[in-house]
Amino acid sequence: MWRKLLMTRIEDVRGSLQVHPTKKYVEEKELNPQFITLHHSGTETGHAQTFANYHVSKMDWPGIGYHFVVLRNGTIQWCHDLRVRCYHTSGRNTRNIGVCMVGEGLFTKRQRNALKNLVYALSIHYQLSSSKILGHREHPSQKTLCPAMNLDQFRKEIDSLLFHSLTQLTPSTAIPKTVRKGARGQDVMNLQNALALKGYSLHRFGADGIFGAETERAVKKFQRDHHLKMDGIVGPKTWEKIIS
């Protein structure tokens, strides 16, 4: 799970925030996010509880409009299950994870580091490239300057983290053991992350460490594209291509 990649304090506030007495958010049938969208609160202070109160009482929404809120001290507040289609980007909320930074531009170092860690963890787990990390203002038809940050620079920082993850598997290290459908563990998770970084995404289950049918299909596609025996088994020759 993405939480295993977090090195930042996370506070699970799901179920404790104000919600509308009758309205409810729609939940996605499958957990396969397409975007991570970054926001700022536009306030000097605040937290999930105050934003939830505002969104419900003033905006008449079903609940808080973000999946995560990143506080000034670097704490991440987890507000919704990621299946919830909450209202953070008009017309673009389907399969879209919303993350709000408290503030408006002058974010703290702890806050930025927490945001990077969260977005990296979600990107790895849900097989999202940095091109799928957008600011609120970058979505079509959004009349806003949110978030007040250099998004191109942020994506470069995420790319650097993702590249570092891939280089943990290098030709100078021992070739990992052969894995195939039914295998579980860190080698499988490394395989899944490496496939994602090479463009072979696992949209449904992500990097869950379980070699199932989705991973097997991605492996076969990789093998086909690299003129390898298309058997779905990741042995020495397939590993060598993946980590090269």
N, C-alpha and C positions, 0 to 999 in steps of 0.2 A: 504494500500500500504506500501511497505517496507520503504518509506521515512518517514512515521509517527513514525518509531522506531529509526530514526537517532537523535542523540543528538549533532552531529558534523555539522559544516558549510559545505554546499554543494553548489558548483558553477556549474550551468547547462551551459555547453559550447557546447551542441549539436547544430549543424547548424552553428557554428561560426569558426570551424576549417578547415584548408586546406584539400581539397579532390581532387582526381584525376579527370581530365577533362572528361574522358570517362569511366573509370572503376567504378563499384559499388559493394559493398559487398552484398552477399546473405542475405536475411532475413528469419528466421525460420517461419514456418507456425503457430506454437503454441509456446507460451512463457512458456516452462517447462524446465528450466535449469537442467542439470545433474551434473555439476561441477562448483566450483568457483576455479579459478587458480590464484595463487599469483606470481608476478614477481617483480624484481627490475630493475631500469633503467640502472644501471651500470655507472651512471654519478653522479657527486657531486651536480649538479644543474639541473634544467629543469622543464618543465610544459607541459600541454597537447598541447599547441600551438607549442612548439619546437619539441616535439615528432611527432606530426602530419606532420609538415614540413619535418622532416627526413624520415618518413615512406613513404610519397608520393613522395618526390623529389629524394631520394636516393634508396629506396627499390622498388619504382614503385607500391606501394600498393594503393588500393582504398581510404584509409583514415587511421587515427590513428589505431594502432593495439590493443588498450585496450578499455574496456568499462568505466573504472574508472582510474584516476590517483590520488594518495594521496601525497600531497605536504609536504614539510618539516615542514610547520607551522600547519599541521593537516587539512588543507582544502581539501575536496574531490572534484575533478573535474569529472563531469559526461559527458562522451564523446560520447556515442552511446546509442540508444535505446537497450534494452537487447535482442531484437529479432535479432539484427545484428550479423552476423557470422564473426567477425573481426579476423585478423591474429595475434594471440598471442602465440599459441602453435601448432607447425607443426603437421598436421594430426589429431588434437584433438580439433578443434575449434567448432564443432557442439554442441549446447546446453551447451556452456562453457563460463562462465562470466570471463573475464580477468581483473585483478586489478594490477596496477603497482605502486610500492612505489618508489619515487624519492630517489636515493642513492644506496649504495651497502654495506649493513650490519649495518652501524652505523646510524640506523634510530632514529629519535627524539621520545621522550615520547609522544608528541602530535600526531605524525604520527602513532605510534603503537596503541594508543588509538582510533584514527580515523579508522584505519584498522579493529580493533576488532569490533567497533561499526557497521561499514559497513557490514562486513562479518556476524555478528550476525543478523542484520536486514534482509539481503538477505536469510540467512539460515532459519530463522523463516518464512518469507513470502513464500518462495519457497519449504519449507518442506525438507530441505537438512540436513543430519547428518554431523558431523564433518569429517567423513570418505570421504566425497565428497569435502572436502577442500584440495586441493593439491598444492604443489609448482610446478613450471614449470619443474623442474628437475625430478619430480616424475612420470610424464607421460611417457609412453613407447617411446623409441627411441629418447629421447631428449638429445643432447650432450651439456649440460650446467650445471652450478652450481647454476643457478638462482632458487629461490631468496636466498640471503645470510642471512638466518635466521633459527632458530631452529623450524622446522615445527611441530614436535611432541609436543613441548611445546605450540606452538600457538594453536594447536587443543585442547589441554587440557584446555586452557583458554577459548576457545569457548564452549567446553563442560560444563564448569563451569557456563557460562552465560545461556546456554540452560537449564541446570538443575535448575538454579535459577528461570527461567521463569516457569518451571513446578511446582516448589514448591510454586508459588503464589497461586496455587489451592491445599490446603491441607485439610485433614480430620478435622482439628481443626476449619476450617472456615465453614460458612453456606453453605449448598449444593446449588449450583446455581439453578435458575429456570429451569423448563422443556423447552427444545427447540426441534424443529422439522423442517422438510422441510418447507421453506418459512420464517423462522425466520431470523432476522438480528441483528447485534449489538456486543457489547463487549463479552457477554457470548458465542456467536457463535465463535468469534475469539479465545477466550480462549480454547474452545472445539477443534478447528482446530489445534491450537498450541500443545495442550496436546496429541491429536491423533498422530501428527507428531513425537513428542518426544518418543512416545511409538511404533513407527514403522509403523503407518498407514498414509502414505503420501498422500497428495492431489496435484498431480503433475501438474494438469492443471491450477487451480485457486488459489491454496495456501490458506493462512490464510486471506481471504478477508472479513470476517465477514458476509458472506451470506451463509445460510444453503441451498445449492442446491443439485442437484442429486449426485454430486461427494462426498460431505460431507455425505450424507445419505448412500451411498455405503460403505464408510469407517466406519461409525457408525455400520452398519449391520455386517460388517466383524468383528469389535471389539466385538460386542455382541455375535456373533457366537463363536468366539475364547474363550470367557469368560463365555459361557453357560448361557447367558441371553436371554430373549425374543427378537427375531430378528425382531423388528418392525421399526427400524430406528429412534425411538423417544428417546431422551436423558432425561430420568426422574431420580428420586432419585437413583435407583439401578444402572443405567448405570453411572451416575456421580460418585457414590461412588467407582466403580471399576476404573474409569478413573483417579481419583485423589488419589487413594491409592498407 
